[in-house]
């Protein structure tokens, strides 16, 4: 995700969009350096409700149109679905 944000910034994002991307990048880097916070915050979401597998160890990412989904790679249950519109240039 960090690479995607950096790519968008290189394309010449300005104003509010640039500030948003800068803050998003700061947050991504902070979460990457704070795994104990991340694991604590998401502890209730850390297992697949379908099969009980750890979603930190067993997951797949899939993009379908403007949707980004995280799925269990053991039973293919959708764990989380995010609306992620593509940036228009």
PDB file of N, CA, C and O in Angstrom:
ATOM      1  N   UNK A   1       0.821  -1.186   0.000  1.00  0.00           N
ATOM      2  CA  UNK A   1       0.000   0.000   0.000  1.00  0.00           C
ATOM      3  C   UNK A   1       0.871   1.258   0.000  1.00  0.00           C
ATOM      4  O   UNK A   1       0.533   2.257  -0.635  1.00  0.00           O
ATOM      5  N   UNK A   2       1.979   1.197   0.709  1.00  0.00           N
ATOM      6  CA  UNK A   2       2.885   2.344   0.761  1.00  0.00           C
ATOM      7  C   UNK A   2       3.368   2.724  -0.637  1.00  0.00           C
ATOM      8  O   UNK A   2       3.444   3.906  -0.973  1.00  0.00           O
ATOM      9  N   UNK A   3       3.694   1.717  -1.450  1.00  0.00           N
ATOM     10  CA  UNK A   3       4.164   1.980  -2.811  1.00  0.00           C
ATOM     11  C   UNK A   3       3.087   2.657  -3.649  1.00  0.00           C
ATOM     12  O   UNK A   3       3.384   3.560  -4.431  1.00  0.00           O
ATOM     13  N   UNK A   4       1.850   2.229  -3.489  1.00  0.00           N
ATOM     14  CA  UNK A   4       0.736   2.824  -4.235  1.00  0.00           C
ATOM     15  C   UNK A   4       0.571   4.298  -3.872  1.00  0.00           C
ATOM     16  O   UNK A   4       0.368   5.135  -4.752  1.00  0.00           O
ATOM     17  N   UNK A   5       0.658   4.615  -2.589  1.00  0.00           N
ATOM     18  CA  UNK A   5       0.522   6.001  -2.140  1.00  0.00           C
ATOM     19  C   UNK A   5       1.665   6.847  -2.700  1.00  0.00           C
ATOM     20  O   UNK A   5       1.441   7.967  -3.161  1.00  0.00           O
ATOM     21  N   UNK A   6       2.889   6.317  -2.662  1.00  0.00           N
ATOM     22  CA  UNK A   6       4.037   7.051  -3.201  1.00  0.00           C
ATOM     23  C   UNK A   6       3.882   7.291  -4.704  1.00  0.00           C
ATOM     24  O   UNK A   6       4.238   8.360  -5.200  1.00  0.00           O
ATOM     25  N   UNK A   7       3.355   6.305  -5.428  1.00  0.00           N
ATOM     26  CA  UNK A   7       3.108   6.468  -6.862  1.00  0.00           C
ATOM     27  C   UNK A   7       2.129   7.606  -7.123  1.00  0.00           C
ATOM     28  O   UNK A   7       2.337   8.427  -8.016  1.00  0.00           O
ATOM     29  N   UNK A   8       1.066   7.643  -6.335  1.00  0.00           N
ATOM     30  CA  UNK A   8       0.062   8.703  -6.498  1.00  0.00           C
ATOM     31  C   UNK A   8       0.672  10.075  -6.212  1.00  0.00           C
ATOM     32  O   UNK A   8       0.335  11.055  -6.877  1.00  0.00           O
ATOM     33  N   UNK A   9       1.559  10.146  -5.235  1.00  0.00           N
ATOM     34  CA  UNK A   9       2.203  11.415  -4.911  1.00  0.00           C
ATOM     35  C   UNK A   9       3.129  11.866  -6.043  1.00  0.00           C
ATOM     36  O   UNK A   9       3.220  13.059  -6.330  1.00  0.00           O
ATOM     37  N   UNK A  10       3.821  10.907  -6.692  1.00  0.00           N
ATOM     38  CA  UNK A  10       4.726  11.226  -7.794  1.00  0.00           C
ATOM     39  C   UNK A  10       3.972  11.753  -9.012  1.00  0.00           C
ATOM     40  O   UNK A  10       4.531  12.486  -9.827  1.00  0.00           O
ATOM     41  N   UNK A  11       2.705  11.376  -9.130  1.00  0.00           N
ATOM     42  CA  UNK A  11       1.906  11.822 -10.273  1.00  0.00           C
ATOM     43  C   UNK A  11       1.547  13.304 -10.180  1.00  0.00           C
ATOM     44  O   UNK A  11       0.923  13.850 -11.089  1.00  0.00           O
ATOM     45  N   UNK A  12       1.937  13.947  -9.095  1.00  0.00           N
ATOM     46  CA  UNK A  12       1.725  15.380  -8.974  1.00  0.00           C
ATOM     47  C   UNK A  12       0.491  15.774  -8.195  1.00  0.00           C
ATOM     48  O   UNK A  12      -0.145  16.779  -8.511  1.00  0.00           O
ATOM     49  N   UNK A  13       0.145  15.006  -7.191  1.00  0.00           N
ATOM     50  CA  UNK A  13      -1.006  15.362  -6.345  1.00  0.00           C
ATOM     51  C   UNK A  13      -0.747  16.704  -5.687  1.00  0.00           C
ATOM     52  O   UNK A  13       0.364  16.977  -5.233  1.00  0.00           O
ATOM     53  N   UNK A  14      -1.777  17.541  -5.634  1.00  0.00           N
ATOM     54  CA  UNK A  14      -1.630  18.877  -5.063  1.00  0.00           C
ATOM     55  C   UNK A  14      -2.741  19.160  -4.063  1.00  0.00           C
ATOM     56  O   UNK A  14      -3.778  18.497  -4.049  1.00  0.00           O
ATOM     57  N   UNK A  15      -2.494  20.165  -3.226  1.00  0.00           N
ATOM     58  CA  UNK A  15      -3.512  20.655  -2.308  1.00  0.00           C
ATOM     59  C   UNK A  15      -3.963  19.612  -1.303  1.00  0.00           C
ATOM     60  O   UNK A  15      -3.151  18.908  -0.704  1.00  0.00           O
ATOM     61  N   UNK A  16      -5.277  19.528  -1.129  1.00  0.00           N
ATOM     62  CA  UNK A  16      -5.865  18.617  -0.149  1.00  0.00           C
ATOM     63  C   UNK A  16      -5.557  17.170  -0.437  1.00  0.00           C
ATOM     64  O   UNK A  16      -5.363  16.374   0.481  1.00  0.00           O
ATOM     65  N   UNK A  17      -5.511  16.824  -1.709  1.00  0.00           N
ATOM     66  CA  UNK A  17      -5.212  15.434  -2.066  1.00  0.00           C
ATOM     67  C   UNK A  17      -3.792  15.068  -1.636  1.00  0.00           C
ATOM     68  O   UNK A  17      -3.563  13.967  -1.135  1.00  0.00           O
ATOM     69  N   UNK A  18      -2.836  15.984  -1.827  1.00  0.00           N
ATOM     70  CA  UNK A  18      -1.455  15.723  -1.419  1.00  0.00           C
ATOM     71  C   UNK A  18      -1.356  15.592   0.102  1.00  0.00           C
ATOM     72  O   UNK A  18      -0.682  14.693   0.605  1.00  0.00           O
ATOM     73  N   UNK A  19      -2.021  16.480   0.830  1.00  0.00           N
ATOM     74  CA  UNK A  19      -1.999  16.397   2.303  1.00  0.00           C
ATOM     75  C   UNK A  19      -2.599  15.068   2.771  1.00  0.00           C
ATOM     76  O   UNK A  19      -2.077  14.437   3.690  1.00  0.00           O
ATOM     77  N   UNK A  20      -3.694  14.647   2.138  1.00  0.00           N
ATOM     78  CA  UNK A  20      -4.312  13.365   2.482  1.00  0.00           C
ATOM     79  C   UNK A  20      -3.317  12.226   2.271  1.00  0.00           C
ATOM     80  O   UNK A  20      -3.158  11.376   3.146  1.00  0.00           O
ATOM     81  N   UNK A  21      -2.649  12.202   1.123  1.00  0.00           N
ATOM     82  CA  UNK A  21      -1.697  11.133   0.824  1.00  0.00           C
ATOM     83  C   UNK A  21      -0.505  11.163   1.775  1.00  0.00           C
ATOM     84  O   UNK A  21      -0.014  10.108   2.177  1.00  0.00           O
ATOM     85  N   UNK A  22      -0.031  12.357   2.142  1.00  0.00           N
ATOM     86  CA  UNK A  22       1.077  12.468   3.098  1.00  0.00           C
ATOM     87  C   UNK A  22       0.687  11.908   4.462  1.00  0.00           C
ATOM     88  O   UNK A  22       1.462  11.184   5.087  1.00  0.00           O
ATOM     89  N   UNK A  23      -0.511  12.245   4.918  1.00  0.00           N
ATOM     90  CA  UNK A  23      -0.975  11.730   6.224  1.00  0.00           C
ATOM     91  C   UNK A  23      -1.217  10.230   6.170  1.00  0.00           C
ATOM     92  O   UNK A  23      -0.928   9.518   7.132  1.00  0.00           O
ATOM     93  N   UNK A  24      -1.742   9.751   5.057  1.00  0.00           N
ATOM     94  CA  UNK A  24      -1.950   8.314   4.888  1.00  0.00           C
ATOM     95  C   UNK A  24      -0.615   7.580   4.939  1.00  0.00           C
ATOM     96  O   UNK A  24      -0.505   6.538   5.584  1.00  0.00           O
ATOM     97  N   UNK A  25       0.391   8.113   4.268  1.00  0.00           N
ATOM     98  CA  UNK A  25       1.716   7.502   4.273  1.00  0.00           C
ATOM     99  C   UNK A  25       2.318   7.497   5.677  1.00  0.00           C
ATOM    100  O   UNK A  25       2.934   6.513   6.085  1.00  0.00           O
ATOM    101  N   UNK A  26       2.144   8.584   6.411  1.00  0.00           N
ATOM    102  CA  UNK A  26       2.629   8.651   7.797  1.00  0.00           C
ATOM    103  C   UNK A  26       1.959   7.580   8.650  1.00  0.00           C
ATOM    104  O   UNK A  26       2.621   6.912   9.445  1.00  0.00           O
ATOM    105  N   UNK A  27       0.652   7.418   8.488  1.00  0.00           N
ATOM    106  CA  UNK A  27      -0.096   6.413   9.252  1.00  0.00           C
ATOM    107  C   UNK A  27       0.356   5.000   8.893  1.00  0.00           C
ATOM    108  O   UNK A  27       0.553   4.170   9.780  1.00  0.00           O
ATOM    109  N   UNK A  28       0.520   4.722   7.609  1.00  0.00           N
ATOM    110  CA  UNK A  28       0.973   3.397   7.164  1.00  0.00           C
ATOM    111  C   UNK A  28       2.331   3.074   7.771  1.00  0.00           C
ATOM    112  O   UNK A  28       2.544   1.972   8.275  1.00  0.00           O
ATOM    113  N   UNK A  29       3.248   4.035   7.723  1.00  0.00           N
ATOM    114  CA  UNK A  29       4.587   3.807   8.288  1.00  0.00           C
ATOM    115  C   UNK A  29       4.527   3.596   9.797  1.00  0.00           C
ATOM    116  O   UNK A  29       5.235   2.743  10.331  1.00  0.00           O
ATOM    117  N   UNK A  30       3.685   4.370  10.491  1.00  0.00           N
ATOM    118  CA  UNK A  30       3.560   4.205  11.943  1.00  0.00           C
ATOM    119  C   UNK A  30       3.007   2.822  12.283  1.00  0.00           C
ATOM    120  O   UNK A  30       3.521   2.151  13.178  1.00  0.00           O
ATOM    121  N   UNK A  31       1.961   2.396  11.573  1.00  0.00           N
ATOM    122  CA  UNK A  31       1.392   1.064  11.830  1.00  0.00           C
ATOM    123  C   UNK A  31       2.412  -0.036  11.545  1.00  0.00           C
ATOM    124  O   UNK A  31       2.472  -1.033  12.264  1.00  0.00           O
ATOM    125  N   UNK A  32       3.211   0.146  10.500  1.00  0.00           N
ATOM    126  CA  UNK A  32       4.251  -0.835  10.177  1.00  0.00           C
ATOM    127  C   UNK A  32       5.288  -0.965  11.272  1.00  0.00           C
ATOM    128  O   UNK A  32       5.848  -2.042  11.476  1.00  0.00           O
ATOM    129  N   UNK A  33       5.553   0.137  11.985  1.00  0.00           N
ATOM    130  CA  UNK A  33       6.538   0.116  13.060  1.00  0.00           C
ATOM    131  C   UNK A  33       5.951  -0.172  14.422  1.00  0.00           C
ATOM    132  O   UNK A  33       6.673  -0.188  15.419  1.00  0.00           O
ATOM    133  N   UNK A  34       4.636  -0.403  14.481  1.00  0.00           N
ATOM    134  CA  UNK A  34       3.954  -0.640  15.766  1.00  0.00           C
ATOM    135  C   UNK A  34       3.063  -1.884  15.687  1.00  0.00           C
ATOM    136  O   UNK A  34       1.849  -1.781  15.860  1.00  0.00           O
ATOM    137  N   UNK A  35       3.647  -3.052  15.428  1.00  0.00           N
ATOM    138  CA  UNK A  35       2.811  -4.246  15.273  1.00  0.00           C
ATOM    139  C   UNK A  35       2.023  -4.611  16.532  1.00  0.00           C
ATOM    140  O   UNK A  35       0.938  -5.185  16.437  1.00  0.00           O
ATOM    141  N   UNK A  36       2.563  -4.281  17.716  1.00  0.00           N
ATOM    142  CA  UNK A  36       1.839  -4.612  18.947  1.00  0.00           C
ATOM    143  C   UNK A  36       0.535  -3.824  19.040  1.00  0.00           C
ATOM    144  O   UNK A  36      -0.469  -4.360  19.509  1.00  0.00           O
ATOM    145  N   UNK A  37       0.528  -2.571  18.606  1.00  0.00           N
ATOM    146  CA  UNK A  37      -0.717  -1.790  18.584  1.00  0.00           C
ATOM    147  C   UNK A  37      -1.678  -2.380  17.568  1.00  0.00           C
ATOM    148  O   UNK A  37      -2.859  -2.578  17.856  1.00  0.00           O
ATOM    149  N   UNK A  38      -1.169  -2.657  16.388  1.00  0.00           N
ATOM    150  CA  UNK A  38      -1.998  -3.198  15.309  1.00  0.00           C
ATOM    151  C   UNK A  38      -2.653  -4.507  15.746  1.00  0.00           C
ATOM    152  O   UNK A  38      -3.858  -4.692  15.577  1.00  0.00           O
ATOM    153  N   UNK A  39      -1.858  -5.403  16.303  1.00  0.00           N
ATOM    154  CA  UNK A  39      -2.402  -6.703  16.730  1.00  0.00           C
ATOM    155  C   UNK A  39      -3.396  -6.544  17.878  1.00  0.00           C
ATOM    156  O   UNK A  39      -4.389  -7.271  17.920  1.00  0.00           O
ATOM    157  N   UNK A  40      -3.164  -5.621  18.806  1.00  0.00           N
ATOM    158  CA  UNK A  40      -4.107  -5.377  19.898  1.00  0.00           C
ATOM    159  C   UNK A  40      -5.406  -4.776  19.362  1.00  0.00           C
ATOM    160  O   UNK A  40      -6.496  -5.229  19.711  1.00  0.00           O
ATOM    161  N   UNK A  41      -5.286  -3.774  18.528  1.00  0.00           N
ATOM    162  CA  UNK A  41      -6.462  -3.065  18.016  1.00  0.00           C
ATOM    163  C   UNK A  41      -7.368  -3.994  17.215  1.00  0.00           C
ATOM    164  O   UNK A  41      -8.593  -3.884  17.275  1.00  0.00           O
ATOM    165  N   UNK A  42      -6.761  -4.903  16.470  1.00  0.00           N
ATOM    166  CA  UNK A  42      -7.537  -5.795  15.614  1.00  0.00           C
ATOM    167  C   UNK A  42      -7.681  -7.202  16.182  1.00  0.00           C
ATOM    168  O   UNK A  42      -7.986  -8.135  15.439  1.00  0.00           O
ATOM    169  N   UNK A  43      -7.466  -7.372  17.495  1.00  0.00           N
ATOM    170  CA  UNK A  43      -7.489  -8.723  18.071  1.00  0.00           C
ATOM    171  C   UNK A  43      -8.828  -9.427  17.878  1.00  0.00           C
ATOM    172  O   UNK A  43      -8.858 -10.647  17.715  1.00  0.00           O
ATOM    173  N   UNK A  44      -9.942  -8.682  17.892  1.00  0.00           N
ATOM    174  CA  UNK A  44     -11.244  -9.308  17.693  1.00  0.00           C
ATOM    175  C   UNK A  44     -11.480  -9.710  16.244  1.00  0.00           C
ATOM    176  O   UNK A  44     -12.381 -10.493  15.944  1.00  0.00           O
ATOM    177  N   UNK A  45     -10.668  -9.171  15.358  1.00  0.00           N
ATOM    178  CA  UNK A  45     -10.814  -9.470  13.936  1.00  0.00           C
ATOM    179  C   UNK A  45      -9.694 -10.361  13.431  1.00  0.00           C
ATOM    180  O   UNK A  45      -9.547 -10.525  12.220  1.00  0.00           O
ATOM    181  N   UNK A  46      -8.898 -10.942  14.322  1.00  0.00           N
ATOM    182  CA  UNK A  46      -7.703 -11.660  13.903  1.00  0.00           C
ATOM    183  C   UNK A  46      -7.924 -13.126  13.561  1.00  0.00           C
ATOM    184  O   UNK A  46      -6.971 -13.829  13.224  1.00  0.00           O
ATOM    185  N   UNK A  47      -9.164 -13.599  13.642  1.00  0.00           N
ATOM    186  CA  UNK A  47      -9.448 -14.982  13.248  1.00  0.00           C
ATOM    187  C   UNK A  47     -10.617 -15.003  12.264  1.00  0.00           C
ATOM    188  O   UNK A  47     -11.531 -14.182  12.337  1.00  0.00           O
ATOM    189  N   UNK A  48     -10.562 -15.941  11.365  1.00  0.00           N
ATOM    190  CA  UNK A  48     -11.632 -16.126  10.394  1.00  0.00           C
ATOM    191  C   UNK A  48     -12.856 -16.689  11.108  1.00  0.00           C
ATOM    192  O   UNK A  48     -12.760 -17.673  11.841  1.00  0.00           O
ATOM    193  N   UNK A  49     -13.993 -16.065  10.890  1.00  0.00           N
ATOM    194  CA  UNK A  49     -15.224 -16.559  11.517  1.00  0.00           C
ATOM    195  C   UNK A  49     -15.694 -17.876  10.894  1.00  0.00           C
ATOM    196  O   UNK A  49     -16.482 -18.604  11.498  1.00  0.00           O
ATOM    197  N   UNK A  50     -15.214 -18.180   9.695  1.00  0.00           N
ATOM    198  CA  UNK A  50     -15.602 -19.421   9.025  1.00  0.00           C
ATOM    199  C   UNK A  50     -14.869 -20.643   9.530  1.00  0.00           C
ATOM    200  O   UNK A  50     -15.482 -21.681   9.780  1.00  0.00           O
ATOM    201  N   UNK A  51     -13.533 -20.524   9.684  1.00  0.00           N
ATOM    202  CA  UNK A  51     -12.757 -21.711  10.057  1.00  0.00           C
ATOM    203  C   UNK A  51     -11.852 -21.511  11.268  1.00  0.00           C
ATOM    204  O   UNK A  51     -11.247 -22.472  11.743  1.00  0.00           O
ATOM    205  N   UNK A  52     -11.745 -20.278  11.779  1.00  0.00           N
ATOM    206  CA  UNK A  52     -10.937 -20.018  12.959  1.00  0.00           C
ATOM    207  C   UNK A  52      -9.455 -19.812  12.695  1.00  0.00           C
ATOM    208  O   UNK A  52      -8.681 -19.679  13.643  1.00  0.00           O
ATOM    209  N   UNK A  53      -9.032 -19.781  11.418  1.00  0.00           N
ATOM    210  CA  UNK A  53      -7.622 -19.574  11.086  1.00  0.00           C
ATOM    211  C   UNK A  53      -7.207 -18.138  11.379  1.00  0.00           C
ATOM    212  O   UNK A  53      -8.027 -17.223  11.304  1.00  0.00           O
ATOM    213  N   UNK A  54      -5.948 -17.943  11.708  1.00  0.00           N
ATOM    214  CA  UNK A  54      -5.413 -16.605  11.950  1.00  0.00           C
ATOM    215  C   UNK A  54      -5.381 -15.837  10.633  1.00  0.00           C
ATOM    216  O   UNK A  54      -4.807 -16.307   9.651  1.00  0.00           O
ATOM    217  N   UNK A  55      -5.995 -14.660  10.615  1.00  0.00           N
ATOM    218  CA  UNK A  55      -5.990 -13.889   9.371  1.00  0.00           C
ATOM    219  C   UNK A  55      -4.651 -13.194   9.138  1.00  0.00           C
ATOM    220  O   UNK A  55      -4.405 -12.687   8.044  1.00  0.00           O
ATOM    221  N   UNK A  56      -3.779 -13.164  10.155  1.00  0.00           N
ATOM    222  CA  UNK A  56      -2.451 -12.602   9.944  1.00  0.00           C
ATOM    223  C   UNK A  56      -1.568 -13.595   9.192  1.00  0.00           C
ATOM    224  O   UNK A  56      -0.610 -13.196   8.530  1.00  0.00           O
ATOM    225  N   UNK A  57      -1.886 -14.886   9.292  1.00  0.00           N
ATOM    226  CA  UNK A  57      -1.093 -15.916   8.630  1.00  0.00           C
ATOM    227  C   UNK A  57      -1.751 -16.464   7.371  1.00  0.00           C
ATOM    228  O   UNK A  57      -1.062 -16.917   6.457  1.00  0.00           O
ATOM    229  N   UNK A  58      -3.075 -16.427   7.317  1.00  0.00           N
ATOM    230  CA  UNK A  58      -3.802 -17.060   6.213  1.00  0.00           C
ATOM    231  C   UNK A  58      -4.805 -16.089   5.598  1.00  0.00           C
ATOM    232  O   UNK A  58      -5.971 -16.052   5.991  1.00  0.00           O
ATOM    233  N   UNK A  59      -4.341 -15.316   4.640  1.00  0.00           N
ATOM    234  CA  UNK A  59      -5.253 -14.383   3.980  1.00  0.00           C
ATOM    235  C   UNK A  59      -4.857 -14.183   2.524  1.00  0.00           C
ATOM    236  O   UNK A  59      -3.710 -14.410   2.141  1.00  0.00           O
ATOM    237  N   UNK A  60      -5.807 -13.763   1.737  1.00  0.00           N
ATOM    238  CA  UNK A  60      -5.606 -13.373   0.348  1.00  0.00           C
ATOM    239  C   UNK A  60      -6.191 -11.988   0.161  1.00  0.00           C
ATOM    240  O   UNK A  60      -7.149 -11.611   0.834  1.00  0.00           O
ATOM    241  N   UNK A  61      -5.612 -11.239  -0.751  1.00  0.00           N
ATOM    242  CA  UNK A  61      -6.158  -9.930  -1.100  1.00  0.00           C
ATOM    243  C   UNK A  61      -6.725 -10.041  -2.510  1.00  0.00           C
ATOM    244  O   UNK A  61      -6.159 -10.708  -3.375  1.00  0.00           O
ATOM    245  N   UNK A  62      -7.846  -9.379  -2.720  1.00  0.00           N
ATOM    246  CA  UNK A  62      -8.473  -9.417  -4.038  1.00  0.00           C
ATOM    247  C   UNK A  62      -9.120  -8.072  -4.326  1.00  0.00           C
ATOM    248  O   UNK A  62      -9.793  -7.504  -3.465  1.00  0.00           O
ATOM    249  N   UNK A  63      -8.918  -7.563  -5.535  1.00  0.00           N
ATOM    250  CA  UNK A  63      -9.568  -6.327  -5.950  1.00  0.00           C
ATOM    251  C   UNK A  63     -10.574  -6.662  -7.038  1.00  0.00           C
ATOM    252  O   UNK A  63     -10.251  -7.317  -8.029  1.00  0.00           O
ATOM    253  N   UNK A  64     -11.797  -6.202  -6.833  1.00  0.00           N
ATOM    254  CA  UNK A  64     -12.857  -6.397  -7.819  1.00  0.00           C
ATOM    255  C   UNK A  64     -13.488  -5.036  -8.058  1.00  0.00           C
ATOM    256  O   UNK A  64     -14.219  -4.525  -7.209  1.00  0.00           O
ATOM    257  N   UNK A  65     -13.204  -4.448  -9.219  1.00  0.00           N
ATOM    258  CA  UNK A  65     -13.711  -3.110  -9.496  1.00  0.00           C
ATOM    259  C   UNK A  65     -13.182  -2.122  -8.486  1.00  0.00           C
ATOM    260  O   UNK A  65     -11.969  -1.990  -8.319  1.00  0.00           O
ATOM    261  N   UNK A  66     -14.076  -1.423  -7.807  1.00  0.00           N
ATOM    262  CA  UNK A  66     -13.689  -0.451  -6.774  1.00  0.00           C
ATOM    263  C   UNK A  66     -13.674  -1.060  -5.378  1.00  0.00           C
ATOM    264  O   UNK A  66     -13.616  -0.326  -4.391  1.00  0.00           O
ATOM    265  N   UNK A  67     -13.725  -2.375  -5.275  1.00  0.00           N
ATOM    266  CA  UNK A  67     -13.744  -3.043  -3.970  1.00  0.00           C
ATOM    267  C   UNK A  67     -12.438  -3.779  -3.738  1.00  0.00           C
ATOM    268  O   UNK A  67     -11.904  -4.433  -4.634  1.00  0.00           O
ATOM    269  N   UNK A  68     -11.934  -3.660  -2.514  1.00  0.00           N
ATOM    270  CA  UNK A  68     -10.742  -4.365  -2.072  1.00  0.00           C
ATOM    271  C   UNK A  68     -11.190  -5.320  -0.975  1.00  0.00           C
ATOM    272  O   UNK A  68     -11.768  -4.892   0.024  1.00  0.00           O
ATOM    273  N   UNK A  69     -10.925  -6.619  -1.155  1.00  0.00           N
ATOM    274  CA  UNK A  69     -11.390  -7.621  -0.194  1.00  0.00           C
ATOM    275  C   UNK A  69     -10.218  -8.384   0.404  1.00  0.00           C
ATOM    276  O   UNK A  69      -9.229  -8.677  -0.267  1.00  0.00           O
ATOM    277  N   UNK A  70     -10.360  -8.696   1.686  1.00  0.00           N
ATOM    278  CA  UNK A  70      -9.425  -9.571   2.378  1.00  0.00           C
ATOM    279  C   UNK A  70     -10.194 -10.852   2.667  1.00  0.00           C
ATOM    280  O   UNK A  70     -11.251 -10.833   3.298  1.00  0.00           O
ATOM    281  N   UNK A  71      -9.638 -11.976   2.188  1.00  0.00           N
ATOM    282  CA  UNK A  71     -10.318 -13.263   2.313  1.00  0.00           C
ATOM    283  C   UNK A  71      -9.416 -14.271   2.999  1.00  0.00           C
ATOM    284  O   UNK A  71      -8.191 -14.189   2.906  1.00  0.00           O
ATOM    285  N   UNK A  72     -10.026 -15.219   3.687  1.00  0.00           N
ATOM    286  CA  UNK A  72      -9.293 -16.326   4.307  1.00  0.00           C
ATOM    287  C   UNK A  72      -8.785 -17.241   3.191  1.00  0.00           C
ATOM    288  O   UNK A  72      -9.558 -17.618   2.310  1.00  0.00           O
ATOM    289  N   UNK A  73      -7.499 -17.605   3.213  1.00  0.00           N
ATOM    290  CA  UNK A  73      -6.982 -18.469   2.159  1.00  0.00           C
ATOM    291  C   UNK A  73      -7.227 -19.958   2.438  1.00  0.00           C
ATOM    292  O   UNK A  73      -6.889 -20.814   1.621  1.00  0.00           O
ATOM    293  N   UNK A  74      -7.811 -20.249   3.591  1.00  0.00           N
ATOM    294  CA  UNK A  74      -8.144 -21.648   3.889  1.00  0.00           C
ATOM    295  C   UNK A  74      -9.565 -21.999   3.453  1.00  0.00           C
ATOM    296  O   UNK A  74      -9.794 -23.052   2.859  1.00  0.00           O
ATOM    297  N   UNK A  75     -10.530 -21.104   3.753  1.00  0.00           N
ATOM    298  CA  UNK A  75     -11.936 -21.436   3.445  1.00  0.00           C
ATOM    299  C   UNK A  75     -12.585 -20.424   2.495  1.00  0.00           C
ATOM    300  O   UNK A  75     -13.761 -20.567   2.159  1.00  0.00           O
ATOM    301  N   UNK A  76     -11.835 -19.400   2.056  1.00  0.00           N
ATOM    302  CA  UNK A  76     -12.295 -18.401   1.083  1.00  0.00           C
ATOM    303  C   UNK A  76     -13.413 -17.493   1.611  1.00  0.00           C
ATOM    304  O   UNK A  76     -14.134 -16.878   0.824  1.00  0.00           O
ATOM    305  N   UNK A  77     -13.561 -17.406   2.934  1.00  0.00           N
ATOM    306  CA  UNK A  77     -14.548 -16.502   3.532  1.00  0.00           C
ATOM    307  C   UNK A  77     -14.061 -15.066   3.406  1.00  0.00           C
ATOM    308  O   UNK A  77     -12.887 -14.790   3.653  1.00  0.00           O
ATOM    309  N   UNK A  78     -14.945 -14.145   3.023  1.00  0.00           N
ATOM    310  CA  UNK A  78     -14.586 -12.723   2.977  1.00  0.00           C
ATOM    311  C   UNK A  78     -14.518 -12.219   4.414  1.00  0.00           C
ATOM    312  O   UNK A  78     -15.507 -12.267   5.146  1.00  0.00           O
ATOM    313  N   UNK A  79     -13.343 -11.734   4.811  1.00  0.00           N
ATOM    314  CA  UNK A  79     -13.129 -11.248   6.168  1.00  0.00           C
ATOM    315  C   UNK A  79     -13.483  -9.775   6.257  1.00  0.00           C
ATOM    316  O   UNK A  79     -14.134  -9.344   7.210  1.00  0.00           O
ATOM    317  N   UNK A  80     -13.062  -9.011   5.281  1.00  0.00           N
ATOM    318  CA  UNK A  80     -13.340  -7.579   5.276  1.00  0.00           C
ATOM    319  C   UNK A  80     -13.417  -7.111   3.833  1.00  0.00           C
ATOM    320  O   UNK A  80     -12.686  -7.593   2.968  1.00  0.00           O
ATOM    321  N   UNK A  81     -14.315  -6.163   3.587  1.00  0.00           N
ATOM    322  CA  UNK A  81     -14.513  -5.627   2.249  1.00  0.00           C
ATOM    323  C   UNK A  81     -14.487  -4.105   2.358  1.00  0.00           C
ATOM    324  O   UNK A  81     -15.216  -3.521   3.160  1.00  0.00           O
ATOM    325  N   UNK A  82     -13.647  -3.469   1.550  1.00  0.00           N
ATOM    326  CA  UNK A  82     -13.489  -2.015   1.587  1.00  0.00           C
ATOM    327  C   UNK A  82     -13.821  -1.423   0.235  1.00  0.00           C
ATOM    328  O   UNK A  82     -13.461  -1.984  -0.800  1.00  0.00           O
ATOM    329  N   UNK A  83     -14.505  -0.291   0.239  1.00  0.00           N
ATOM    330  CA  UNK A  83     -14.732   0.455  -0.997  1.00  0.00           C
ATOM    331  C   UNK A  83     -13.492   1.294  -1.211  1.00  0.00           C
ATOM    332  O   UNK A  83     -13.137   2.115  -0.366  1.00  0.00           O
ATOM    333  N   UNK A  84     -12.836   1.090  -2.334  1.00  0.00           N
ATOM    334  CA  UNK A  84     -11.571   1.753  -2.611  1.00  0.00           C
ATOM    335  C   UNK A  84     -11.596   2.315  -4.036  1.00  0.00           C
ATOM    336  O   UNK A  84     -11.059   1.709  -4.963  1.00  0.00           O
ATOM    337  N   UNK A  85     -12.228   3.483  -4.196  1.00  0.00           N
ATOM    338  CA  UNK A  85     -12.341   4.021  -5.556  1.00  0.00           C
ATOM    339  C   UNK A  85     -10.980   4.340  -6.144  1.00  0.00           C
ATOM    340  O   UNK A  85     -10.073   4.791  -5.445  1.00  0.00           O
ATOM    341  N   UNK A  86     -10.853   4.099  -7.436  1.00  0.00           N
ATOM    342  CA  UNK A  86      -9.618   4.398  -8.140  1.00  0.00           C
ATOM    343  C   UNK A  86      -9.481   5.905  -8.272  1.00  0.00           C
ATOM    344  O   UNK A  86     -10.463   6.607  -8.517  1.00  0.00           O
ATOM    345  N   UNK A  87      -8.252   6.402  -8.108  1.00  0.00           N
ATOM    346  CA  UNK A  87      -8.005   7.827  -8.286  1.00  0.00           C
ATOM    347  C   UNK A  87      -8.138   8.177  -9.755  1.00  0.00           C
ATOM    348  O   UNK A  87      -7.634   7.457 -10.617  1.00  0.00           O
ATOM    349  N   UNK A  88      -8.806   9.265 -10.041  1.00  0.00           N
ATOM    350  CA  UNK A  88      -8.943   9.726 -11.410  1.00  0.00           C
ATOM    351  C   UNK A  88      -7.852  10.754 -11.686  1.00  0.00           C
ATOM    352  O   UNK A  88      -7.602  11.628 -10.856  1.00  0.00           O
ATOM    353  N   UNK A  89      -7.209  10.659 -12.825  1.00  0.00           N
ATOM    354  CA  UNK A  89      -6.146  11.614 -13.165  1.00  0.00           C
ATOM    355  C   UNK A  89      -6.666  12.645 -14.127  1.00  0.00           C
ATOM    356  O   UNK A  89      -5.924  13.539 -14.535  1.00  0.00           O
TER     357      UNK A  89
END
